[in-house]
Structure formats: structure tokens, C-alpha cells
Amino acid sequence: MNQALADGVFPGAVLLVARGEEVLFHRAYGFAALIPHKRPMSLDTVFDLASLTKPLATTLAVMALVAEGRLGLDQTFQELGQPFLYPGQETVSIRQLLAHTSGLPAYQPYYQKLVALPLADRKRVLRETVRREPLENLPGTITLYSDLGFMVLEWIAESLQGQDLHGWTRDNLYQPLRLKTMGFRPLTGAVAAQSEHYAATEECPWRRRVLCGEVHDENAYAVGGVSGQAGLFGTAGEVFRLLRALKNAFDQPHIAGLFKGSLVQTFWQRQPEKNGNGRALGFDMPSGEGSSAGRFFSPCTVGHLGFTGTSFWFDLDRDLLVILLTNRVHPTRLNEKIKAFRPEIHDRIARVFF
């Protein structure tokens, strides 16, 4: 980790390694911010978790709806009906959205047009635009990681739960688990106040400021900071506690708790895909050669990466969890050294703890 700082992989980071309930290693490195002034990283630094939002917020909202019998994993847009149904997307299912096999495109820079609209209109316009996106692949055939699919999942969850993703996750996940800083940071039309507790991200070219405590993802920012693909903030310790609650349910499916254990088992299974690189439902799994989890994590491993430099990998067989939160996009996203570093740090951890 210190060598990574010296090599400029990231300005700062928090690394947490746990086996079962025991935290084996938890340490902060470097700086939470370099500009406008240097600020040291701490164990309590709150990170923009970026795409960790997908498994740790949106997926869990969908899982709750499935547990309640209000949504089926194989339910299609055709069965959901309006307002989700659009010609060409009829056979897309909830399972396919979660597994990134819906056929929807990976990404679109919607924010470029959305920011010209009043904030109150942006999410409605975004959803109408996503609804009309032509599919790039036949549903269920190709795994293509898609932000758009999770924008749709947020919309479905919000419609069925009668509450936005921020409010639902706060009331039903983070507060019951006493995760005080984990959650979304709604912008409500104004820039979120900078905080000494947050890791800075990019010196954003189009927002013309260093981002700190406001979501880095442009599309999430454009709709007010709460979105299905990004917008969640939290500390390494809170990510650990949330994942630990999921693993406890996974291990003891017959014991009632916050999560339905049999469903966690279902969501953490690799989905079939013709190229053999299918993902779990809402979670990633090691892709084999070249995985960011390195060479030694078992095939029964779930995890996810975030663009800002965040990740977790959880070897379910060994009950070993590695959480690496960094601010690698500070001050610029052009720094991509973390791609080579992630497998290296996981390999080193594996040599020590496996």
C-alpha cells in the first residue's frame, strides 16, 4: 500500500481485511484530499462508493421486493406493464437487468442534455430516454455491464415501494444496521457542502471544482445525486458490516433476519452466460484470467468495482473479505494505475491469509 502511494496509484486509501466477524487488518493510508489543501486519510473517511451502489443499494431494494413476493426475478417488462413497457424491450426480465444481460447499452452521457433542464424534470426525462433505448443484444445472451439497467431497476423499486432509493435504503437497511454515514447525498438543487469527513474525487472539468461529498458520476449528479447506478457514500467499516449481514443470512438461511438467506444464496450464484463469464445478480464474480480479485480467490467469490477507485471481493468459501476504498480519481480520472494494482494487492493478501 505504501508503494502504491509512492507510485501514484492513488492519493489515499483505506484497506480492510476480515475473516468472518473478525477484522484482521484495517488501516488508512495517504491523503483524503490533495487540493485545495492536503488532508490525511482516516479510518472514518467517507468515500464516494460509485458503482458499489449497484450491489449495496439498488440490488438490495430489489431483493426485498422479491422476498415480499411483489416482484419476480423472471418477471418481464411485458408482465410489469406500463410505464416500463416499450416496444423492443418486452422480454427483458428483472434477472437480466441484475445480471447485465438485458441487452441495454453500457452507458450514455445523458447528463449533457439533462443539466439544461429544471432539476425537478430530469429524472422523468432520463427514464423516458432510457425506456426508448434500442437494445444492443438479444436479452439473456451477452453479458454487457450496463448502468442503464440499474437506472431501470431503481425506477421499478421506487414505483413498487412508494419511496425513492435514498429514503428506502436509509429506513430499511442502513439505519437498522446502524450505519450512520452510509447513504446517498441528495443535492436538492444545490452543491452538497464539502466536508472534512469525505474523500475528494475529481477536479471536475465541467463542474469546475474539486468534488468532495457530492457524487462523482455525472448522470447521478444530473438527477440530484440519487440514482440506481451510483450515488452511495460510506466508509470501509460500514461496507464490512453490511456485507457481513448478508453473509450471515447466506450461511444461516433458516434464521429470520434483515435479509432472506435463501434469496442471498440465489443472488450470489453465477448466472449462465454462453461465454462462461456470467455475473451474480447485482454482484460481480471473478472473470478468471485477469480478474481484479487476483489469482487465488475461489470461484465462489462475489464483489464489485467502483469507478472512483472502490472495490470489495468476498471469498465465500474461505469467508475472507477484502475492501479497498481509494480516491484514485483525485485529482484526475486519467490515473488508471489501479487496474494493475488491484490484482496485485489481492494476491498479496491471499498469500498472507489463505
C-alpha positions as CSV (number, residue, x, y, z in Angstrom):
1,M,0.0,0.0,0.0
2,N,2.8,2.4,0.8
3,Q,4.5,1.6,-2.5
4,A,1.2,2.3,-4.3
5,L,1.2,5.8,-2.7
6,A,4.8,6.3,-3.8
7,D,3.9,5.1,-7.3
8,G,0.9,7.5,-7.6
9,V,-1.7,4.7,-7.8
10,F,-4.0,6.8,-5.6
11,P,-3.5,9.8,-3.1
12,G,-5.0,7.8,-0.3
13,A,-6.9,4.6,0.7
14,V,-8.4,2.5,3.4
15,L,-7.8,-1.2,3.3
16,L,-9.9,-3.7,5.4
17,V,-9.4,-7.4,5.5
18,A,-11.8,-9.6,7.5
19,R,-12.4,-13.3,8.1
20,G,-15.8,-14.0,9.4
21,E,-16.7,-11.4,12.1
22,E,-13.0,-10.7,12.8
23,V,-11.3,-7.7,11.2
24,L,-7.8,-8.9,10.6
25,F,-6.4,-5.7,9.1
26,H,-7.9,-2.1,8.9
27,R,-5.6,0.7,8.0
28,A,-5.7,4.2,6.4
29,Y,-3.0,5.5,4.0
30,G,-2.1,8.8,2.4
31,F,-4.4,11.7,1.9
32,A,-8.2,12.1,1.6
33,A,-7.5,15.3,-0.4
34,L,-4.6,16.9,-2.1
35,I,-6.3,20.1,-3.3
36,P,-7.2,22.7,-2.3
37,H,-5.2,21.6,0.7
38,K,-3.8,18.3,1.9
39,R,-5.9,16.3,4.4
40,P,-4.9,13.0,5.8
41,M,-7.0,9.8,5.2
42,S,-8.5,8.2,8.3
43,L,-10.5,5.0,9.0
44,D,-13.6,7.1,9.2
45,T,-13.2,8.8,5.9
46,V,-16.4,8.6,3.8
47,F,-15.9,7.6,0.2
48,D,-18.0,8.1,-2.9
49,L,-18.6,4.3,-3.5
50,A,-19.6,4.9,-7.1
51,S,-20.9,1.6,-8.7
52,L,-20.8,-0.2,-5.3
53,T,-24.3,1.5,-5.3
54,K,-25.5,-1.3,-7.6
55,P,-25.0,-4.2,-5.2
56,L,-25.2,-2.4,-1.9
57,A,-28.3,-0.3,-2.5
58,T,-30.3,-1.0,-5.7
59,T,-29.9,-4.8,-5.7
60,L,-30.9,-5.0,-2.0
61,A,-34.0,-2.9,-2.7
62,V,-34.9,-5.4,-5.5
63,M,-34.1,-8.3,-3.2
64,A,-36.5,-7.0,-0.6
65,L,-39.3,-6.8,-3.2
66,V,-38.6,-10.4,-4.4
67,A,-38.6,-11.5,-0.7
68,E,-42.0,-9.9,-0.2
69,G,-43.4,-11.6,-3.3
70,R,-44.1,-8.2,-5.0
71,L,-41.6,-8.8,-7.8
72,G,-40.3,-11.9,-9.6
73,L,-36.8,-12.4,-10.8
74,D,-38.1,-13.7,-14.2
75,Q,-40.9,-11.1,-14.4
76,T,-40.6,-9.3,-17.8
77,F,-41.3,-5.7,-18.8
78,Q,-44.3,-7.2,-20.7
79,E,-45.7,-8.5,-17.3
80,L,-44.8,-5.3,-15.4
81,G,-46.7,-3.3,-18.0
82,Q,-46.8,0.5,-18.1
83,P,-44.9,2.7,-17.6
84,F,-41.9,0.3,-18.1
85,L,-43.0,-1.4,-21.3
86,Y,-41.6,-0.1,-24.6
87,P,-41.6,-1.8,-28.0
88,G,-38.5,-3.8,-28.4
89,Q,-37.9,-4.3,-24.7
90,E,-40.9,-6.6,-23.9
91,T,-38.9,-9.7,-22.9
92,V,-36.3,-8.1,-20.7
93,S,-36.5,-9.5,-17.2
94,I,-35.5,-8.4,-13.7
95,R,-33.0,-11.2,-13.6
96,Q,-31.4,-10.0,-16.8
97,L,-31.2,-6.4,-15.5
98,L,-29.4,-7.6,-12.4
99,A,-27.1,-9.9,-14.3
100,H,-26.3,-7.3,-17.0
101,T,-27.7,-9.5,-19.8
102,S,-30.7,-7.2,-20.6
103,G,-29.2,-6.1,-23.9
104,L,-29.3,-2.4,-22.8
105,P,-26.3,-0.3,-23.7
106,A,-23.5,0.1,-21.2
107,Y,-23.6,3.9,-20.8
108,Q,-24.9,7.1,-22.3
109,P,-23.8,10.6,-21.3
110,Y,-27.4,11.7,-20.6
111,Y,-26.2,14.4,-18.2
112,Q,-25.0,16.6,-21.1
113,K,-28.7,17.3,-22.0
114,L,-30.3,16.8,-18.6
115,V,-28.3,19.7,-16.9
116,A,-30.1,22.2,-19.2
117,L,-33.5,21.1,-17.7
118,P,-35.0,22.1,-14.3
119,L,-33.9,19.6,-11.7
120,A,-37.5,18.5,-11.0
121,D,-37.9,17.3,-14.6
122,R,-34.6,15.5,-15.1
123,K,-35.3,12.0,-13.7
124,R,-38.6,11.8,-15.6
125,V,-36.8,12.7,-18.8
126,L,-34.0,10.4,-18.1
127,R,-36.3,7.4,-17.6
128,E,-38.3,8.2,-20.7
129,T,-35.0,8.3,-22.7
130,V,-33.7,5.0,-21.2
131,R,-37.1,3.4,-22.0
132,R,-36.6,4.2,-25.7
133,E,-33.0,3.0,-25.9
134,P,-32.7,0.3,-28.6
135,L,-31.2,-3.0,-27.3
136,E,-27.7,-3.8,-28.4
137,N,-28.1,-7.5,-27.8
138,L,-30.8,-10.1,-27.6
139,P,-31.9,-10.3,-23.9
140,G,-30.3,-13.1,-22.0
141,T,-27.4,-13.8,-24.4
142,I,-24.5,-11.5,-23.8
143,T,-23.1,-10.0,-20.5
144,L,-22.7,-6.3,-21.1
145,Y,-22.2,-4.3,-17.9
146,S,-24.9,-1.6,-18.0
147,D,-25.5,1.5,-15.9
148,L,-28.8,1.9,-17.8
149,G,-30.2,-1.4,-16.4
150,F,-29.7,-0.2,-12.9
151,M,-31.4,3.1,-13.7
152,V,-34.4,1.0,-14.7
153,L,-34.2,-1.2,-11.5
154,E,-34.2,1.9,-9.4
155,W,-37.3,3.1,-11.2
156,I,-39.1,-0.3,-10.7
157,A,-38.1,-0.4,-7.0
158,E,-39.2,3.2,-6.4
159,S,-42.6,2.6,-8.1
160,L,-43.3,-0.6,-6.1
161,Q,-42.0,0.6,-2.7
162,G,-43.5,4.1,-3.0
163,Q,-40.3,5.7,-1.8
164,D,-37.1,6.8,-3.5
165,L,-34.0,4.7,-3.3
166,H,-32.4,7.1,-0.8
167,G,-35.3,7.0,1.6
168,W,-35.9,3.3,1.3
169,T,-32.3,2.2,1.9
170,R,-31.9,4.6,4.8
171,D,-35.1,3.4,6.5
172,N,-34.8,-0.3,5.8
173,L,-31.1,-1.0,5.5
174,Y,-28.6,1.5,6.8
175,Q,-30.4,2.8,9.9
176,P,-31.4,-0.8,11.1
177,L,-27.7,-1.8,10.8
178,R,-26.7,1.5,12.5
179,L,-24.6,2.6,9.5
180,K,-24.5,6.3,10.4
181,T,-22.7,7.7,7.3
182,M,-23.7,5.2,4.6
183,G,-26.3,6.5,2.3
184,F,-27.0,8.9,-0.6
185,R,-26.2,12.6,-0.6
186,P,-29.2,14.3,-2.4
187,L,-28.1,17.5,-4.0
188,T,-31.6,19.1,-3.9
189,G,-30.6,21.7,-6.5
190,A,-27.6,22.9,-4.6
191,V,-24.0,21.7,-4.4
192,A,-23.6,19.4,-1.4
193,A,-21.5,21.1,1.3
194,Q,-17.9,20.0,1.4
195,S,-17.0,18.0,4.5
196,E,-13.7,17.2,6.2
197,H,-15.0,13.7,6.6
198,Y,-15.2,12.9,2.8
199,A,-12.5,11.7,0.4
200,A,-12.2,14.2,-2.5
201,T,-12.7,12.8,-6.0
202,E,-12.1,14.6,-9.3
203,E,-11.2,18.2,-10.1
204,C,-14.2,18.1,-12.4
205,P,-13.7,19.9,-15.8
206,W,-17.4,20.7,-16.4
207,R,-18.4,21.4,-12.8
208,R,-15.2,23.5,-12.4
209,R,-14.4,22.4,-8.8
210,V,-12.9,19.6,-6.8
211,L,-15.7,17.2,-5.9
212,C,-16.0,16.3,-2.2
213,G,-19.2,15.0,-0.7
214,E,-21.1,15.2,-3.9
215,V,-21.5,12.4,-6.3
216,H,-18.8,12.0,-9.0
217,D,-20.9,10.1,-11.5
218,E,-22.3,12.7,-14.0
219,N,-25.6,11.1,-14.7
220,A,-26.3,10.6,-11.0
221,Y,-25.3,14.2,-10.3
222,A,-27.6,15.4,-13.1
223,V,-30.7,13.9,-11.4
224,G,-29.9,15.2,-8.0
225,G,-27.4,12.7,-6.5
226,V,-29.7,9.6,-6.1
227,S,-29.6,7.0,-8.9
228,G,-29.6,3.3,-9.3
229,Q,-26.1,3.0,-10.7
230,A,-24.2,5.5,-8.4
231,G,-24.6,7.9,-5.6
232,L,-23.9,5.8,-2.5
233,F,-21.4,7.0,0.1
234,G,-19.9,5.1,3.1
235,T,-16.8,4.0,5.0
236,A,-14.9,0.8,4.7
237,G,-16.2,-0.3,8.1
238,E,-19.8,0.2,7.0
239,V,-19.3,-1.7,3.8
240,F,-17.9,-4.5,6.0
241,R,-20.9,-4.5,8.4
242,L,-23.4,-4.5,5.5
243,L,-21.7,-7.4,3.7
244,R,-21.3,-9.3,7.0
245,A,-25.1,-9.1,7.5
246,L,-25.6,-10.5,4.0
247,K,-23.1,-13.3,4.6
248,N,-24.7,-14.2,7.9
249,A,-28.0,-14.6,6.1
250,F,-26.3,-16.6,3.3
251,D,-24.8,-19.0,5.9
252,Q,-28.0,-19.3,8.0
253,P,-30.9,-19.1,5.6
254,H,-33.4,-20.5,8.1
255,I,-32.8,-17.8,10.7
256,A,-35.0,-14.7,10.3
257,G,-33.2,-11.5,9.9
258,L,-32.9,-8.3,7.8
259,F,-32.2,-10.4,4.7
260,K,-33.8,-13.6,3.5
261,G,-30.9,-16.1,3.4
262,S,-32.2,-18.3,0.6
263,L,-32.5,-15.2,-1.6
264,V,-29.0,-14.1,-0.8
265,Q,-27.9,-17.6,-1.9
266,T,-29.8,-17.1,-5.1
267,F,-28.4,-13.7,-5.8
268,W,-24.8,-14.9,-5.1
269,Q,-24.9,-17.6,-7.8
270,R,-23.2,-17.1,-11.1
271,Q,-25.8,-16.7,-13.9
272,P,-25.5,-18.8,-17.0
273,E,-23.9,-17.0,-20.0
274,K,-22.7,-18.6,-23.2
275,N,-19.2,-17.3,-22.8
276,G,-19.0,-18.6,-19.3
277,N,-18.3,-15.2,-17.7
278,G,-21.7,-14.6,-16.2
279,R,-22.1,-12.4,-13.1
280,A,-24.1,-13.0,-10.0
281,L,-27.4,-11.0,-9.5
282,G,-26.3,-7.4,-8.8
283,F,-22.9,-8.5,-7.8
284,D,-19.8,-9.3,-9.9
285,M,-17.8,-12.6,-9.8
286,P,-14.1,-13.2,-10.7
287,S,-13.8,-13.4,-14.5
288,G,-10.9,-15.8,-14.4
289,E,-7.8,-14.6,-16.2
290,G,-7.0,-11.0,-15.4
291,S,-9.6,-10.6,-12.6
292,S,-9.1,-7.6,-10.3
293,A,-9.5,-10.2,-7.4
294,G,-6.2,-11.7,-8.5
295,R,-5.3,-15.4,-9.0
296,F,-6.2,-17.0,-5.7
297,F,-9.8,-16.1,-4.7
298,S,-12.1,-19.1,-5.2
299,P,-14.8,-19.3,-7.9
300,C,-17.3,-18.8,-5.1
301,T,-16.4,-15.2,-4.7
302,V,-18.7,-12.1,-5.1
303,G,-17.6,-8.5,-5.3
304,H,-17.8,-5.3,-7.3
305,L,-15.7,-2.3,-8.5
306,G,-16.4,1.4,-8.4
307,F,-15.1,3.9,-10.9
308,T,-13.8,6.3,-8.2
309,G,-11.3,3.6,-7.0
310,T,-13.5,1.5,-4.7
311,S,-13.9,-2.3,-4.5
312,F,-14.7,-5.3,-2.4
313,W,-14.1,-9.0,-3.0
314,F,-15.7,-11.6,-0.7
315,D,-14.4,-15.2,-1.0
316,L,-17.5,-17.1,0.3
317,D,-15.7,-20.4,0.7
318,R,-13.0,-19.0,2.9
319,D,-15.2,-16.3,4.5
320,L,-12.5,-13.8,3.6
321,L,-13.5,-10.2,2.7
322,V,-11.2,-7.5,1.2
323,I,-12.5,-4.0,1.0
324,L,-10.2,-1.4,-0.8
325,L,-11.5,2.1,-0.9
326,T,-9.4,4.7,-2.7
327,N,-9.7,8.2,-4.2
328,R,-7.8,7.2,-7.4
329,V,-9.7,9.8,-9.5
330,H,-8.4,12.6,-7.3
331,P,-7.5,15.0,-8.9
332,T,-8.0,13.3,-12.3
333,R,-9.7,10.2,-13.7
334,L,-6.9,9.8,-16.2
335,N,-4.9,8.0,-13.5
336,E,-5.6,4.3,-14.2
337,K,-2.8,2.7,-12.3
338,I,-5.2,1.0,-10.0
339,K,-6.1,-1.5,-12.8
340,A,-2.7,-3.2,-12.3
341,F,-2.6,-2.7,-8.6
342,R,-5.9,-4.4,-7.6
343,P,-4.9,-7.9,-8.6
344,E,-1.5,-7.4,-7.0
345,I,-2.8,-6.4,-3.6
346,H,-5.4,-9.2,-3.6
347,D,-2.7,-11.7,-4.5
348,R,-0.5,-10.5,-1.6
349,I,-3.4,-10.6,0.8
350,A,-4.2,-14.1,-0.3
351,R,-0.6,-15.2,0.4
352,V,-0.9,-13.9,3.9
353,F,-4.4,-15.0,4.9
354,F,-5.4,-18.0,2.8
